């Protein structure tokens, strides 16, 4: 297991280095002059040249990347051209709001997905299964930005005092959480339904049923443990994406998270913030994937045997 962990850490570090190279290269393709962004479009050539020299933009690209990489591994992601603030501080200030939204959306989506998938599998081939299939497919098919907009319109027309944007407490968390959770819940329910149906056809489930155990007890005690394994992987990947900031949802609901920060940076061509949010997102994905792999190995002993053998 230790060798497996070391390999995963090395692979994750390689992914982060590759991400930093790609984002740094893209920054020079974008038609934006950092000196102009900082000094303004009417700045004289001498001022622009002085800023470029101070920022090291007049040096070769490999030297600029080496300086950027050295700062990044020490936690310094540069300064925003527009806000004139540390990118690391901006991300740290926005991350709590994103983490709250991600945690709430993930908890709701997993609970709904497990409930819908378990009920559909318990009534396989019956009306309840077919109805839940249609509902889950509809939830998966709805675009997130459209769902968020429709929820805003519906709530604005019916509940005038309900908060429609911003982060002002638990009530303001309801709409963005629903927007993010419903689509994932539909997907999770179909995955769990398929896994449970496969488990019901296995010999160990037939043996448990032959001993006189009820269908519900067999599902919860025997089939569910194996059926949840694919769901753990999917939920881990989705959690990494949520923690990285969901751009559309945070923009629609004016949520002060990393996704909205990235959207504003893209709109303003704030290159350091764009690079910082992308690199931070990659770090979160690598860390969460590593944790999911370890959890997967803990849930399924066969994986541990395969790694150690």
C-alpha positions in Angstrom: 0.0 0.0 0.0 2.9 2.4 0.8 4.4 1.8 -2.7 1.0 2.5 -4.2 0.6 5.7 -2.3 4.1 6.9 -3.3 3.3 6.2 -7.0 0.0 8.1 -6.7 1.8 11.1 -5.1 4.4 11.2 -7.8 1.8 10.9 -10.5 -0.2 13.7 -8.9 2.9 15.9 -8.7 3.5 15.3 -12.4 -0.1 16.3 -13.2 0.4 19.6 -11.3 3.6 20.4 -13.1 2.0 19.6 -16.5 -1.0 21.8 -15.5 1.3 24.7 -14.6 3.2 24.4 -17.9 0.0 24.4 -19.9 -1.6 27.3 -18.1 1.6 29.3 -18.3 1.8 28.7 -22.0 -1.8 29.6 -22.6 -1.2 32.9 -20.7 1.0 34.0 -23.5 -1.5 33.1 -26.2 -4.2 35.2 -24.7 -4.2 38.7 -26.3 -3.6 40.6 -23.0 -0.7 42.8 -22.0 -0.2 42.6 -18.2 1.5 46.0 -18.2 -1.5 47.7 -19.9 -3.8 45.9 -17.5 -2.0 47.3 -14.6 -1.1 50.8 -15.8 -4.2 51.5 -18.1 -4.6 51.8 -21.8 -3.4 55.5 -21.8 0.0 54.7 -20.1 3.0 56.0 -21.9 5.6 53.6 -23.4 8.2 54.3 -20.8 5.8 53.4 -18.0 4.8 50.2 -19.7 8.4 49.2 -20.3 9.2 49.9 -16.6 6.3 47.7 -15.5 7.4 44.9 -17.9 10.9 45.0 -16.5 9.8 45.0 -12.9 7.5 42.0 -13.6 10.2 40.2 -15.5 8.2 40.1 -18.7 11.2 41.1 -20.7 13.0 37.9 -19.8 13.0 34.6 -21.8 9.9 32.5 -21.3 11.8 29.6 -19.5 13.1 32.1 -17.0 9.7 33.5 -16.4 8.3 30.0 -15.9 11.0 29.0 -13.5 10.3 32.1 -11.4 6.5 31.4 -11.5 7.0 27.7 -10.6 9.4 28.6 -7.7 6.8 31.0 -6.3 3.9 28.6 -6.8 5.5 25.7 -4.8 6.0 28.2 -2.0 2.3 29.2 -2.1 2.7 32.5 -4.0 0.5 32.5 -7.1 1.2 36.1 -8.1 -0.9 39.3 -7.9 -4.1 40.1 -9.6 -3.8 42.7 -12.4 -7.2 44.1 -11.7 -7.7 43.7 -7.9 -4.0 44.4 -7.0 -4.2 41.6 -4.4 -2.5 38.3 -3.8 -4.1 35.5 -5.9 -3.4 33.1 -3.0 -5.3 35.4 -0.7 -8.2 35.8 -3.1 -8.6 32.0 -3.5 -8.3 31.5 0.3 -11.0 34.1 0.9 -13.4 32.5 -1.7 -12.8 28.9 -0.9 -14.9 28.7 2.3 -18.0 29.7 0.4 -17.3 27.2 -2.3 -16.6 24.5 0.3 -19.9 25.1 2.0 -21.8 24.9 -1.3 -19.9 21.9 -2.4 -20.5 20.0 0.8 -24.2 20.8 0.9 -24.7 19.8 -2.8 -22.7 16.6 -2.4 -24.6 15.5 0.7 -28.0 16.2 -0.9 -27.1 14.6 -4.2 -25.7 11.4 -2.5 -28.7 11.0 -0.2 -31.2 11.5 -3.0 -29.3 9.3 -5.4 -29.0 6.4 -2.9 -32.7 6.7 -1.9 -33.9 6.8 -5.6 -31.5 4.1 -6.7 -32.4 1.8 -3.8 -36.1 2.2 -4.2 -35.9 1.6 -8.0 -33.8 -1.5 -7.5 -36.1 -2.9 -4.8 -39.0 -2.5 -7.2 -37.1 -3.6 -10.3 -39.4 -3.9 -13.4 -42.4 -2.3 -11.6 -44.1 1.0 -12.0 -41.9 2.7 -9.3 -38.8 1.7 -11.1 -40.0 3.1 -14.4 -41.2 6.3 -12.8 -37.8 6.9 -11.0 -36.0 6.0 -14.3 -37.8 8.8 -16.1 -37.3 11.3 -13.2 -33.5 10.5 -13.0 -33.1 10.8 -16.8 -34.9 14.1 -16.7 -32.7 15.4 -13.9 -29.5 14.4 -15.7 -30.6 16.0 -18.9 -31.5 19.4 -17.5 -28.7 22.0 -18.0 -27.4 23.4 -14.7 -27.6 27.1 -15.8 -31.2 26.6 -17.1 -32.3 24.9 -13.9 -30.7 27.6 -11.7 -32.4 30.3 -13.8 -35.8 28.6 -13.6 -35.5 28.2 -9.8 -34.7 31.9 -9.5 -37.8 32.8 -11.6 -40.1 30.4 -9.7 -39.0 31.5 -6.3 -39.0 35.2 -7.2 -42.6 34.9 -8.4 -43.8 33.0 -5.3 -41.7 33.8 -2.3 -40.7 37.5 -2.4 -38.7 37.4 0.8 -36.5 34.5 -0.2 -32.8 35.4 -1.0 -32.1 35.0 -4.7 -28.3 35.5 -4.6 -25.3 36.1 -2.6 -24.1 34.3 0.6 -26.1 35.6 3.5 -26.9 32.5 5.6 -28.4 29.0 5.4 -31.4 30.2 3.4 -29.3 31.5 0.5 -27.7 28.1 0.3 -31.0 26.4 -0.8 -31.3 27.3 -4.4 -27.7 26.8 -5.5 -27.6 23.5 -3.6 -30.7 22.2 -5.4 -29.3 23.4 -8.7 -26.1 21.4 -8.2 -27.5 18.4 -6.5 -30.5 17.4 -8.6 -28.6 16.5 -11.7 -26.0 14.5 -9.8 -28.7 12.7 -7.8 -30.3 11.5 -11.0 -27.0 10.2 -12.3 -26.1 8.5 -8.9 -29.5 6.8 -8.8 -29.0 5.2 -12.2 -25.5 4.0 -11.3 -26.6 2.6 -7.9 -29.7 1.0 -9.5 -27.5 -0.8 -12.1 -25.0 -1.9 -9.4 -27.8 -3.2 -7.1 -29.5 -5.1 -9.9 -26.2 -6.8 -10.8 -25.6 -7.6 -7.1 -29.1 -9.2 -6.8 -28.1 -11.7 -9.5 -24.9 -12.8 -7.6 -24.7 -16.1 -5.7 -24.1 -14.6 -2.3 -27.3 -12.6 -2.5 -29.2 -15.7 -3.6 -27.8 -17.5 -0.6 -28.8 -14.8 1.7 -32.3 -14.8 0.3 -32.4 -18.6 0.6 -31.7 -18.3 4.3 -35.0 -16.4 4.6 -33.7 -12.8 4.9 -36.0 -10.1 3.6 -35.2 -8.3 0.4 -34.7 -5.1 2.2 -32.2 -6.6 4.6 -30.3 -8.4 1.9 -30.0 -5.2 -0.1 -28.9 -3.1 2.9 -26.6 -5.6 4.5 -25.1 -7.6 1.6 -25.7 -5.9 -1.8 -25.3 -2.3 -0.9 -21.7 -2.6 0.2 -20.5 -3.7 -3.2 -23.0 -1.5 -5.1 -21.7 1.6 -3.5 -18.1 1.2 -4.8 -18.8 2.8 -8.2 -20.7 5.6 -6.5 -17.8 6.4 -4.3 -15.5 7.0 -7.3 -18.1 9.2 -9.0 -18.9 11.2 -5.9 -15.2 11.7 -5.3 -14.6 13.1 -8.8 -17.7 15.3 -8.5 -16.6 16.6 -5.1 -13.3 17.7 -6.6 -15.1 19.5 -9.3 -17.4 21.2 -6.8 -14.6 22.3 -4.6 -12.8 23.7 -7.6 -15.7 26.1 -8.1 -18.8 25.6 -10.3 -18.6 28.6 -12.6 -22.1 28.6 -14.0 -23.9 28.0 -10.7 -21.9 30.5 -8.7 -22.3 33.1 -11.5 -26.1 32.6 -11.7 -26.6 32.9 -8.0 -23.9 35.6 -7.4 -22.2 33.1 -5.0 -18.8 34.5 -3.8 -16.8 31.4 -4.5 -13.9 30.3 -6.6 -16.0 29.6 -9.6 -17.3 33.2 -9.7 -13.7 34.5 -9.1 -12.5 32.5 -12.1 -15.4 33.7 -14.3 -14.6 37.4 -13.4 -10.9 36.8 -14.1 -11.7 35.3 -17.5 -14.0 38.2 -18.4 -11.3 40.8 -17.3 -8.4 38.8 -18.7 -6.8 38.7 -15.3 -4.1 36.2 -16.2 -2.6 35.5 -12.7 -6.1 34.8 -11.2 -6.9 32.5 -14.1 -3.7 30.6 -13.7 -4.0 30.5 -9.9 -7.6 29.1 -10.0 -6.7 26.5 -12.6 -3.7 25.3 -10.7 -5.6 25.3 -7.4 -8.4 23.3 -9.0 -5.9 20.8 -10.3 -4.4 20.4 -6.8 -7.9 19.7 -5.4 -8.6 17.1 -8.0 -5.3 15.3 -7.4 -5.8 15.3 -3.6 -9.4 14.2 -3.8 -8.6 11.4 -6.3 -5.9 10.1 -4.0 -8.3 10.1 -1.1 -10.9 8.3 -3.2 -8.4 5.7 -4.3 -7.5 5.0 -0.6 -11.1 4.8 0.4 -11.8 2.5 -2.5 -9.0 0.2 -1.4 -10.4 0.3 2.2 -13.9 -0.6 1.1 -12.8 -3.4 -1.3 -10.2 -5.8 0.2 -9.5 -7.3 -3.2 -7.9 -4.1 -4.3 -5.5 -4.2 -1.3 -4.6 -7.7 -2.1 -3.9 -6.8 -5.7 -1.7 -4.0 -4.7 0.3 -5.9 -2.1 0.5 -9.1 -4.1 
